[in-house]
Amino acid sequence: MPERPARPARPPAPRTPPTFTAPAPWAPPTRPGGPVTFPGGQAGGDCSDAATEGDRVGALPPGSHGASPRPADDGAPYVGDGPPTYEAEPTVLPAADPDDLGDLVADTVLDGARYGAGTLRAASVRGDSARYRGEPRRDALLTARFGSGEDALVLVAMATGARATPGAHRAAAEACDWIGRAVGRSHARLAEDIRAARRGDLKSGLHRLTDRSLGKLRAHAVDLGLEPDEYAASLRCLLLPADPACRTRVFFGVGAGGLFRLRDGEWQDIEPRVADATGEAVVGFGSPPPPRQTEESDRLTMELGITTPPSPYEPAPEPPRDPFRFRASVARPGDTLVLCSEGLAEPLRGEPELAEHLTRRWEKGGPPGLAAFLADIQVRVKGYADDRTAAAVWEA
């Protein structure tokens, strides 16, 4: 019997590459179009009653309500008129010193908690530019709880080291560390003053703690043989009482960044104005009082050319050049308060579509999970490639 010719093998079907799309945003809130002006009011009082605030409140520029992040060339979501230049994911690791591995900074830090009436989400991400160049993240983030029960106080501190200076990431980390220690040692009195709405005491005391912390940073710069401006950092903090009956939220700090509030579908820029934020620091919150000076002692030391020796416990060569900023406000149920570094504040103010996207994501669905919050913070905007650090508090 003749042998049958072998059948030609059937070529395999071409594989269709999988497609990935950004998660669908939640439905946008209904609101009238056009610019909105937010009126000002009087600063908040005690913790139990709702209050309006006296600091300037401004609206972010309105955007297109129907816009949503479009997939960039690499599949990462972005807003604006085109995809960013840099890749969306990290490419180059920072250089490591084998004898100082503790100096390494992770590309991304993520944290969260729930205390009192608020749910906290916090993240710090290396910017696209630093990822491309293999530079460490200049932003530092600290989240800490001091005390226990309803007397506990939660601190969120974020700092940004000076641009294009060596050791900028170390300066930022030290600024967070020192303000964390100062607040931790005074947390009982701070929590008490927040509950009692002692705004003046809070402002002056936190001003003092901030000056001391940044003074130590400048003193360390001298020890390292650097100019103070070469080893400096902005510092922005948020204090959240764990007491569920207290909805007072306290912001303080020095340097650039943003403080925003999402209320009833509208973004409000509530960064304190310099004219409202400045003021003389006073002694308080655990710091020792300065030695008492009299007119006679001042005249005598001036005539003899003797200067007052610096205190070994409080080195502060000079006050910070940036003004101290402070705001104490009473949150309403449904509010979302956002504190962020300059890397996120600039695109929030400059790209309306980013504010619109975050409105859809955060306004109706409640607090996102940690992974979802990180994805929201990383939505990219062309022309903004700095580190991004943000802490958001959702009010139940």
C-alpha positions as CSV (number, residue, x, y, z in Angstrom):
1,M,0.0,0.0,0.0
2,P,1.5,3.3,-1.0
3,E,2.6,5.6,1.8
4,R,0.4,8.7,2.4
5,P,2.2,12.0,2.1
6,A,2.7,13.7,5.4
7,R,0.4,16.6,6.1
8,P,2.1,20.0,6.2
9,A,2.2,21.3,9.8
10,R,-0.3,24.1,10.5
11,P,1.4,27.3,11.4
12,P,0.6,28.5,14.9
13,A,-1.9,31.3,15.2
14,P,-0.4,34.7,15.8
15,R,-0.5,35.7,19.5
16,T,-2.4,38.9,20.3
17,P,-0.5,41.0,22.8
18,P,-2.4,41.8,25.9
19,T,-3.7,45.3,26.3
20,F,-3.6,47.3,29.5
21,T,-5.9,50.2,30.3
22,A,-6.0,52.6,33.2
23,P,-8.6,51.8,35.8
24,A,-11.9,53.5,35.0
25,P,-12.4,56.7,37.1
26,W,-15.4,57.1,39.3
27,A,-18.3,59.2,38.1
28,P,-17.6,62.9,38.3
29,P,-19.6,65.0,40.8
30,T,-22.3,67.2,39.4
31,R,-21.4,70.9,39.5
32,P,-21.9,74.0,37.4
33,G,-19.1,74.9,35.0
34,G,-17.0,78.0,35.1
35,P,-14.7,79.6,37.6
36,V,-15.8,79.7,41.2
37,T,-14.7,82.2,43.9
38,F,-14.5,81.0,47.5
39,P,-15.4,83.4,50.2
40,G,-13.3,83.9,53.3
41,G,-14.5,83.8,56.9
42,Q,-13.3,83.6,60.4
43,A,-10.8,81.0,61.7
44,G,-12.1,77.9,63.4
45,G,-12.7,77.8,67.2
46,D,-13.2,74.7,69.3
47,C,-13.2,71.1,68.1
48,S,-16.9,70.3,68.5
49,D,-18.4,73.0,66.4
50,A,-18.0,73.6,62.7
51,A,-16.4,76.9,61.8
52,T,-15.2,78.9,58.9
53,E,-11.6,80.1,58.4
54,G,-9.9,83.5,58.0
55,D,-7.0,82.5,55.8
56,R,-7.3,83.1,52.1
57,V,-9.1,80.4,50.1
58,G,-8.7,80.3,46.4
59,A,-10.1,78.1,43.6
60,L,-7.8,76.0,41.4
61,P,-8.5,76.8,37.7
62,P,-11.4,74.8,36.4
63,G,-10.8,72.1,33.8
64,S,-12.7,69.9,31.5
65,H,-15.1,67.8,33.6
66,G,-15.1,64.9,31.1
67,A,-11.4,64.5,30.7
68,S,-9.7,61.4,32.0
69,P,-6.1,60.2,32.0
70,R,-5.0,58.9,28.6
71,P,-2.6,56.0,28.3
72,A,0.9,57.4,27.4
73,D,3.1,55.7,24.9
74,D,4.3,53.3,27.6
75,G,0.8,52.6,28.9
76,A,1.0,54.8,32.0
77,P,-1.9,57.2,32.7
78,Y,-1.3,60.9,32.3
79,V,-3.2,64.1,31.9
80,G,-2.5,67.2,29.8
81,D,-1.8,67.7,26.1
82,G,0.8,64.9,25.7
83,P,2.8,62.2,27.3
84,P,5.7,63.1,29.5
85,T,9.2,62.8,28.1
86,Y,10.6,60.4,30.7
87,E,9.6,56.8,31.2
88,A,6.9,56.0,33.8
89,E,8.9,53.4,35.7
90,P,12.3,53.6,37.5
91,T,15.3,53.0,35.2
92,V,18.6,53.8,37.0
93,L,19.3,53.1,40.7
94,P,21.2,55.8,42.7
95,A,24.9,55.0,43.2
96,A,25.6,53.1,46.4
97,D,28.5,53.4,48.9
98,P,29.4,49.9,50.3
99,D,30.4,51.5,53.5
100,D,27.3,53.6,53.9
101,L,24.3,51.5,52.7
102,G,22.1,53.2,55.3
103,D,22.3,56.3,53.1
104,L,20.2,54.6,50.4
105,V,16.7,56.0,49.8
106,A,13.9,53.8,48.5
107,D,12.3,54.9,45.2
108,T,8.8,54.9,46.8
109,V,7.4,55.1,50.4
110,L,3.8,54.3,51.2
111,D,1.9,54.5,54.5
112,G,-1.6,54.8,55.9
113,A,-3.7,54.7,59.1
114,R,-7.1,55.5,60.6
115,Y,-7.5,57.5,63.7
116,G,-10.4,59.5,65.1
117,A,-12.7,60.7,62.3
118,G,-9.9,60.6,59.7
119,T,-8.3,58.1,57.3
120,L,-4.8,58.9,56.4
121,R,-2.9,58.0,53.2
122,A,0.7,59.1,52.6
123,A,3.2,58.5,49.8
124,S,6.5,59.8,48.5
125,V,7.7,58.9,45.0
126,R,10.9,59.7,43.2
127,G,10.3,62.0,40.3
128,D,10.7,61.0,36.6
129,S,13.8,63.1,36.2
130,A,15.6,61.6,39.3
131,R,14.6,58.1,38.1
132,Y,16.2,58.8,34.7
133,R,19.4,60.3,36.1
134,G,19.9,57.8,38.8
135,E,19.6,60.4,41.6
136,P,18.1,59.7,45.0
137,R,14.7,61.0,46.0
138,R,15.1,64.4,47.6
139,D,11.8,64.2,49.3
140,A,11.5,62.6,52.8
141,L,8.3,61.4,54.5
142,L,7.7,60.7,58.2
143,T,4.5,59.3,59.7
144,A,4.4,58.8,63.4
145,R,2.0,58.3,66.3
146,F,2.8,59.6,69.7
147,G,0.9,58.5,72.7
148,S,-2.1,56.1,72.9
149,G,-5.8,56.0,72.9
150,E,-7.7,59.2,72.4
151,D,-4.8,61.2,73.7
152,A,-2.6,60.1,70.8
153,L,-1.3,62.6,68.2
154,V,-0.4,61.7,64.6
155,L,2.4,63.6,62.9
156,V,2.9,63.7,59.1
157,A,6.2,65.5,58.2
158,M,7.6,65.9,54.7
159,A,10.7,67.7,53.6
160,T,12.5,68.4,50.3
161,G,16.2,68.9,50.1
162,A,17.7,71.8,48.2
163,R,17.9,71.2,44.4
164,A,21.3,70.3,42.8
165,T,23.1,70.0,46.1
166,P,25.1,67.1,47.5
167,G,23.3,65.3,50.3
168,A,19.9,66.9,49.7
169,H,18.2,63.6,50.6
170,R,20.1,63.5,53.9
171,A,19.1,67.0,54.8
172,A,15.4,66.2,54.1
173,A,15.6,63.1,56.2
174,E,17.3,64.9,59.1
175,A,14.7,67.7,59.0
176,C,11.9,65.2,59.4
177,D,13.8,63.4,62.1
178,W,14.4,66.5,64.2
179,I,10.8,67.8,63.9
180,G,9.6,64.4,64.8
181,R,11.6,64.3,68.0
182,A,10.5,67.8,68.9
183,V,6.8,67.1,68.4
184,G,7.1,63.7,70.1
185,R,8.5,65.1,73.2
186,S,5.8,67.8,73.4
187,H,2.9,65.7,72.0
188,A,0.8,65.7,75.3
189,R,0.7,69.5,75.5
190,L,0.2,69.8,71.7
191,A,-2.8,67.4,71.8
192,E,-4.3,69.3,74.7
193,D,-3.9,72.7,73.0
194,I,-5.5,71.3,69.8
195,R,-8.5,70.0,71.7
196,A,-8.9,73.3,73.6
197,A,-8.5,75.3,70.3
198,R,-5.6,77.4,71.7
199,R,-4.6,78.7,68.3
200,G,-2.1,81.3,69.6
201,D,-0.3,78.9,71.8
202,L,-0.1,76.3,69.0
203,K,1.2,78.8,66.5
204,S,3.9,80.2,68.7
205,G,4.9,76.8,70.1
206,L,5.1,75.1,66.7
207,H,7.1,78.1,65.3
208,R,9.6,77.6,68.1
209,L,9.9,73.8,67.4
210,T,10.3,74.4,63.7
211,D,13.0,77.1,64.2
212,R,14.9,74.8,66.5
213,S,14.8,71.8,64.1
214,L,15.9,73.8,61.1
215,G,18.5,75.5,63.3
216,K,20.0,72.1,64.0
217,L,20.1,71.4,60.3
218,R,22.0,74.6,59.6
219,A,24.4,73.9,62.5
220,H,25.0,70.4,61.0
221,A,25.8,72.1,57.6
222,V,28.6,74.0,59.3
223,D,29.9,70.8,60.8
224,L,30.0,69.3,57.3
225,G,31.9,72.3,56.0
226,L,28.9,73.4,53.8
227,E,27.1,76.6,53.5
228,P,23.7,76.5,55.2
229,D,21.9,77.0,51.8
230,E,23.7,73.9,50.5
231,Y,22.4,71.7,53.3
232,A,18.8,72.9,53.7
233,A,15.3,71.6,53.3
234,S,11.7,72.8,53.2
235,L,9.6,71.3,56.0
236,R,5.8,70.9,56.0
237,C,3.8,69.1,58.7
238,L,0.3,68.0,59.7
239,L,-0.9,67.2,63.2
240,L,-4.0,65.0,63.6
241,P,-5.5,64.3,67.0
242,A,-6.7,60.7,67.5
243,D,-9.7,62.0,69.6
244,P,-12.8,61.2,67.4
245,A,-14.6,64.2,68.9
246,C,-11.9,66.6,67.7
247,R,-11.8,67.5,64.0
248,T,-9.1,70.2,64.2
249,R,-6.3,69.7,61.7
250,V,-3.1,71.7,62.2
251,F,-0.7,72.5,59.4
252,F,2.7,74.2,60.0
253,G,6.0,74.5,58.2
254,V,8.5,76.4,56.2
255,G,9.1,76.3,52.4
256,A,7.3,75.7,49.2
257,G,4.5,73.2,48.7
258,G,0.7,73.0,48.9
259,L,-2.2,72.7,51.2
260,F,-5.5,71.9,49.5
261,R,-9.0,70.9,50.5
262,L,-11.5,69.0,48.4
263,R,-15.0,69.9,49.6
264,D,-18.3,69.3,47.9
265,G,-16.5,68.5,44.6
266,E,-14.4,71.7,44.6
267,W,-10.7,72.1,45.2
268,Q,-9.7,74.9,47.5
269,D,-6.1,76.2,47.7
270,I,-5.9,76.9,51.5
271,E,-2.1,77.5,51.7
272,P,-1.7,80.3,54.3
273,R,-0.6,83.7,53.0
274,V,2.7,84.9,54.1
275,A,1.1,88.0,55.6
276,D,-1.2,85.8,57.8
277,A,1.4,83.2,58.6
278,T,4.4,85.2,59.9
279,G,5.0,86.0,63.5
280,E,7.6,86.0,66.2
281,A,8.5,82.6,67.8
282,V,8.1,82.4,71.5
283,V,9.4,80.0,74.1
284,G,7.2,77.0,74.7
285,F,6.5,73.4,74.3
286,G,9.3,72.1,76.4
287,S,12.1,74.4,75.3
288,P,14.1,76.0,78.1
289,P,13.6,79.8,78.5
290,P,16.5,82.0,77.3
291,P,18.7,83.6,79.9
292,R,17.1,86.8,81.3
293,Q,18.8,89.9,79.9
294,T,18.8,93.3,81.5
295,E,19.6,96.7,80.0
296,E,22.8,96.8,82.2
297,S,24.0,93.4,81.2
298,D,23.4,94.2,77.5
299,R,25.3,97.5,77.8
300,L,28.2,95.9,79.6
301,T,28.7,93.1,77.1
302,M,28.4,95.5,74.2
303,E,31.1,97.9,75.7
304,L,33.5,95.0,76.4
305,G,32.9,93.4,73.0
306,I,31.7,90.2,74.6
307,T,29.0,88.3,72.6
308,T,26.5,86.0,74.2
309,P,27.8,82.4,73.8
310,P,25.5,80.1,71.8
311,S,23.6,77.5,73.8
312,P,25.0,74.0,73.3
313,Y,21.4,72.6,73.5
314,E,19.8,74.8,70.8
315,P,22.2,75.7,68.0
316,A,20.5,78.1,65.6
317,P,22.9,80.3,63.7
318,E,20.1,82.3,62.0
319,P,16.4,82.1,61.5
320,P,15.1,80.5,58.3
321,R,14.8,82.8,55.3
322,D,11.4,81.4,54.4
323,P,8.5,82.5,56.5
324,F,6.8,80.2,59.0
325,R,3.3,79.1,57.9
326,F,0.5,78.0,60.1
327,R,-3.1,77.1,59.8
328,A,-5.6,75.4,62.2
329,S,-8.9,74.5,60.7
330,V,-12.0,72.4,61.6
331,A,-12.8,69.7,59.1
332,R,-16.3,68.8,58.0
333,P,-17.5,65.3,57.3
334,G,-16.7,64.5,53.7
335,D,-13.7,66.8,53.4
336,T,-10.4,65.6,52.0
337,L,-7.4,67.5,53.2
338,V,-4.2,67.2,51.1
339,L,-0.7,68.3,52.2
340,C,2.0,67.9,49.5
341,S,5.5,68.9,48.5
342,E,6.1,71.3,45.6
343,G,6.4,68.4,43.2
344,L,2.7,67.7,43.4
345,A,1.5,71.2,44.3
346,E,2.8,72.7,41.1
347,P,0.9,70.4,38.7
348,L,-2.2,70.6,40.9
349,R,-2.2,74.4,40.4
350,G,-1.0,74.4,36.8
351,E,-2.8,71.5,35.2
352,P,-6.6,71.6,35.7
353,E,-7.1,68.0,34.4
354,L,-5.1,66.6,37.3
355,A,-7.4,68.2,39.8
356,E,-10.4,67.0,37.9
357,H,-9.1,63.5,37.8
358,L,-8.4,63.4,41.5
359,T,-11.9,64.8,42.1
360,R,-13.5,61.9,40.3
361,R,-11.2,59.4,42.1
362,W,-11.7,60.7,45.6
363,E,-14.9,62.6,45.9
364,K,-17.5,59.8,45.9
365,G,-15.7,56.6,46.7
366,G,-14.2,57.4,50.1
367,P,-10.6,56.7,51.1
368,P,-8.7,54.6,48.5
369,G,-6.5,51.7,49.4
370,L,-2.8,52.2,49.6
371,A,-2.1,50.9,46.1
372,A,-4.9,53.0,44.6
373,F,-3.7,56.1,46.4
374,L,-0.2,55.6,45.1
375,A,-1.5,55.2,41.6
376,D,-3.4,58.4,41.9
377,I,-0.4,60.4,43.2
378,Q,1.7,59.1,40.3
379,V,-0.7,60.2,37.5
380,R,1.8,62.0,35.2
381,V,1.8,65.5,33.8
382,K,4.1,66.7,31.0
383,G,6.6,69.3,32.3
384,Y,6.5,68.2,35.9
385,A,9.2,65.7,36.8
386,D,10.1,66.4,40.4
387,D,9.6,64.1,43.4
388,R,6.1,63.9,44.7
389,T,5.1,63.6,48.3
390,A,1.5,63.8,49.6
391,A,-0.6,63.1,52.6
392,A,-4.4,63.1,52.4
393,V,-6.9,62.8,55.1
394,W,-10.5,61.7,54.4
395,E,-13.0,62.8,57.0
396,A,-15.7,60.2,57.9
